[in-house]
């Protein structure tokens, strides 16, 4: 399978990794703690 975009998500948990997305050499991880969302962005070299 070839793809430039992969998106995995889980829903319904208050404190968790909400989703992980890969798109053209970049990774975004969505986190939730105490119901507050945050995103972490990483460039893959």
C-alpha distance (Angstrom), angle and dihedral (degrees) to the residues before:
residue distance angle dihedral
X1 . . .
X2 3.79 . .
X3 3.77 120.9 .
X4 3.78 137.3 151.5
X5 3.81 91.3 -155.8
X6 3.82 128.2 50.7
X7 3.81 122.6 171.5
X8 3.83 124.5 -176.4
X9 3.80 120.8 -179.6
X10 3.79 140.4 179.4
X11 3.77 122.2 -166.7
X12 3.77 136.9 -167.9
X13 3.81 100.6 44.0
X14 3.79 118.0 113.3
X15 3.84 95.4 -153.2
X16 3.78 112.7 31.0
X17 3.75 149.4 93.2
X18 3.78 97.5 -71.9
X19 3.79 97.9 -167.4
X20 3.80 145.4 -17.5
X21 3.79 121.2 -148.3
X22 3.82 129.2 -173.9
X23 3.79 118.1 -167.2
X24 3.84 125.2 167.3
X25 3.80 98.6 -34.2
X26 3.80 96.7 -34.5
X27 3.79 127.8 103.8
X28 3.80 124.4 -159.1
X29 3.80 119.7 -169.4
X30 3.80 117.1 -166.3
X31 3.81 114.0 -154.4
X32 3.79 133.2 -173.9
X33 3.80 125.2 -158.5
X34 3.81 122.1 172.0
X35 3.80 87.1 -8.7
X36 3.84 92.4 -59.4
X37 3.84 115.0 124.1
X38 3.82 123.1 -140.0
X39 3.80 133.7 174.0
X40 3.81 130.2 -144.1
X41 3.82 118.4 -161.6
X42 3.83 122.9 -159.3
X43 3.82 128.7 -178.8
X44 3.82 114.9 -144.9
X45 3.81 112.4 -145.8
